């Protein structure tokens, strides 16, 4: 592949540093125009859930459940996109077996 061991080690160190930064970054997914928001770490851990109480009534529980799910997926997708960008940046776009 034309890589020497020093280049591979340098790439690995760069990826580890970027991964650490990503894991400490928070991503927020929203639904219902911001009525529901889910904050997730780069490790896919939910760190906060916020629900605008004025946006829902007791009769809207099903709608609230759908919005919580949608906000979670939005946050999950943002973390996944950031991870893919990290790998592309660290590898220069090369496909390396075992990575995403």
Order of alpha helices (4+ residues) and beta strands (2+ residues): alpha-beta-beta-beta-alpha
